[in-house]
Amino acid sequence: MNVIAVTGGMGSGQSSFVKILKSLGAKLVDADKIAHEVSNFDPEVKRELRHAFGKHIYNRDGKLNRKALARIVFDDNNKTQLLNAIIHPHMVSRIIEKIERAKDSGRYKLIVVDAALIFEANLEKMFDYVIVIFAKMQTRIQRIKERDKMPQKEIMKRIRRQLPLEDKVKWADFVVRNDGNLEDLNEEAKKIFKILTNSKERKKVAGKHAVN
């Protein structure tokens, strides 16, 4: 049973790709969802975040006010690193727990971790394969505009805070180019799923940098 990571950048189509893999029978572990759970419900994390960034980052209901936190850390790289240092160890621990449970269940041919910061957090060695979803910059910008109604200046500001997709492509085991439509992405997902759940197909790409 292979454990893979799927990553990309804003607007590349990463979330759509993992949903297709899930529909094909893969177990999906959503790192972003786990990070939300950790920051909202883990007492140790909440205590550390309040100490680092102030009590006001939590609402009265005990849930993290993400907009308030974003205003603090977004333009300060040191504070962003501090935030990640608090969240990531707890998030990774829970990801590992979910992976082990999925393995023990014996129900899945493939375990997929959907995580934006695989390379940024140096987590790539946790996985058998890393898939990068790549799209041209203009395609990404247009998708984000349509999805989030965000001005281009803000989009570019956020994209520049991520590792360039071109760098992630160099380190990937598989690259899925996603400048087409959802039907095209669906076909690519089916190809990847077949390779990673079939030992004969896997041998054909073993040790290679496969670009789809």
C-alpha positions in Angstrom: 0.0 0.0 0.0 1.6 3.2 -1.2 1.4 6.4 0.8 1.7 9.5 -1.4 1.6 13.2 -1.0 -0.1 15.6 -3.4 1.0 19.2 -3.4 1.0 22.2 -5.6 0.3 25.9 -5.3 -2.6 28.3 -5.1 -4.8 27.7 -8.1 -2.9 24.7 -9.5 -5.9 22.3 -8.9 -4.4 20.2 -6.1 -7.7 19.9 -4.2 -9.6 18.8 -7.3 -7.0 16.2 -8.1 -7.1 14.6 -4.6 -10.9 14.5 -4.7 -10.7 12.5 -7.9 -8.3 10.0 -6.3 -10.6 9.7 -3.3 -13.5 8.9 -5.7 -11.4 6.1 -7.2 -11.0 4.5 -3.8 -8.0 6.2 -2.2 -8.0 7.2 1.5 -7.7 10.9 1.7 -5.8 12.6 4.6 -6.3 16.4 4.5 -3.4 18.2 6.1 -5.1 21.6 6.1 -8.2 20.1 7.8 -5.9 18.6 10.5 -4.2 21.9 11.0 -7.6 23.5 11.6 -8.5 20.8 14.1 -5.2 21.1 16.0 -5.4 24.9 16.2 -9.1 24.8 17.4 -9.1 21.9 19.8 -5.6 21.0 21.0 -5.1 22.7 24.4 -1.3 22.8 24.1 -1.4 24.3 20.6 -3.9 26.9 21.7 -1.8 27.9 24.7 1.3 28.3 22.5 -0.5 30.3 19.9 -2.0 32.6 22.4 1.4 33.1 24.1 3.0 33.8 20.7 0.4 36.0 19.0 -2.0 37.2 21.7 -5.3 36.1 23.2 -7.3 38.1 20.7 -6.5 35.5 17.9 -9.2 33.3 19.4 -12.9 34.0 19.3 -15.2 33.7 22.4 -16.3 30.2 21.2 -12.7 29.0 21.4 -12.2 28.8 17.7 -9.1 30.4 16.0 -9.8 33.7 14.3 -7.8 33.0 11.1 -8.2 36.5 9.7 -6.8 38.0 12.9 -3.9 35.6 12.9 -3.2 36.2 9.2 -2.9 39.9 9.7 -0.2 39.2 12.2 1.9 36.6 10.4 1.3 37.2 6.7 3.9 39.9 6.0 6.4 38.7 8.7 8.4 35.7 7.7 9.7 35.2 11.3 6.2 35.1 12.6 5.2 32.7 9.8 8.0 30.4 10.8 7.0 30.6 14.4 3.4 29.7 13.5 4.6 26.7 11.5 6.9 25.6 14.3 3.9 25.5 16.7 1.4 23.8 14.3 3.5 21.4 12.2 4.8 18.9 14.8 1.2 18.3 16.1 -0.2 18.2 12.5 2.5 15.7 11.4 1.8 13.5 14.4 -1.9 13.3 13.5 -1.2 12.7 9.9 1.0 9.7 10.8 -1.8 8.4 13.1 -4.3 8.6 10.3 -1.9 6.9 7.9 -1.3 4.0 10.3 -5.0 3.6 10.9 -5.7 3.5 7.2 -2.9 0.9 6.7 -4.2 -1.2 9.6 -7.8 -1.2 8.2 -6.6 -2.9 5.0 -9.5 -1.1 3.2 -7.5 1.1 0.8 -5.3 0.5 -2.2 -3.7 4.0 -1.8 -3.3 6.6 0.9 -3.2 10.2 -0.2 -2.1 13.1 1.9 -3.2 16.5 0.6 -0.7 19.0 1.9 0.5 22.3 0.4 3.7 22.5 2.4 5.3 19.1 1.8 8.6 20.6 0.6 8.5 23.7 2.7 8.2 21.5 5.9 10.7 18.9 4.6 8.2 16.1 4.8 8.8 14.5 1.4 10.7 11.6 2.9 7.6 10.5 4.8 6.0 9.3 1.5 6.6 6.7 -1.2 5.9 9.3 -3.9 5.2 13.0 -4.2 2.9 14.3 -6.9 3.0 18.0 -7.9 0.0 19.6 -9.6 1.4 22.2 -12.0 -0.5 24.9 -13.9 0.8 28.0 -15.7 0.8 31.2 -13.7 -2.0 32.9 -15.8 -4.2 29.9 -15.4 -3.7 29.9 -11.6 -4.4 33.6 -11.3 -7.6 33.3 -13.3 -8.8 30.4 -11.2 -8.2 32.2 -8.0 -9.9 35.3 -9.2 -13.0 33.3 -10.1 -13.0 31.3 -6.9 -12.0 33.9 -4.3 -12.9 37.2 -6.0 -9.5 38.4 -5.0 -7.6 41.2 -6.7 -4.6 40.2 -8.7 -2.1 42.2 -6.6 -3.2 40.2 -3.5 -3.1 37.0 -5.4 0.5 37.6 -6.5 1.5 38.6 -3.0 0.2 35.2 -1.7 1.7 33.2 -4.5 5.2 34.7 -4.0 5.1 33.6 -0.3 5.0 30.0 -1.5 7.8 28.0 -3.0 7.8 28.4 -6.8 6.0 25.5 -8.5 8.9 25.2 -10.9 11.1 24.2 -7.9 8.5 21.7 -6.6 8.4 20.1 -10.1 12.2 19.4 -9.9 11.7 17.4 -6.7 8.5 15.5 -7.7 8.1 11.9 -8.5 5.1 12.7 -10.7 4.0 16.0 -12.3 0.4 16.5 -13.4 0.0 19.4 -15.7 -3.3 21.0 -15.1 -4.0 23.8 -17.6 -7.0 22.1 -19.1 -10.4 21.2 -17.8 -11.7 18.9 -15.1 -12.2 16.0 -17.6 -8.5 16.2 -18.5 -7.5 16.2 -14.8 -9.8 13.2 -14.2 -7.9 11.3 -16.9 -4.6 12.1 -15.4 -5.7 11.1 -12.0 -6.9 7.7 -13.3 -3.5 7.1 -14.9 -1.6 7.9 -11.7 -4.0 5.8 -9.6 -3.5 2.9 -11.9 0.3 3.2 -11.7 0.4 3.5 -8.0 -2.0 0.6 -7.3 -0.5 -1.8 -9.8 3.0 -3.2 -9.1 3.8 -3.9 -12.8 2.9 -0.3 -13.7 5.0 1.0 -10.8 8.0 -0.9 -12.0 7.8 1.0 -15.3 8.4 4.3 -13.6 10.5 3.2 -10.6 13.4 5.7 -10.1 12.1 7.9 -12.9 10.8 11.4 -12.8 7.4 10.8 -14.5 5.8 13.9 -16.2 2.2 13.5 -17.3 
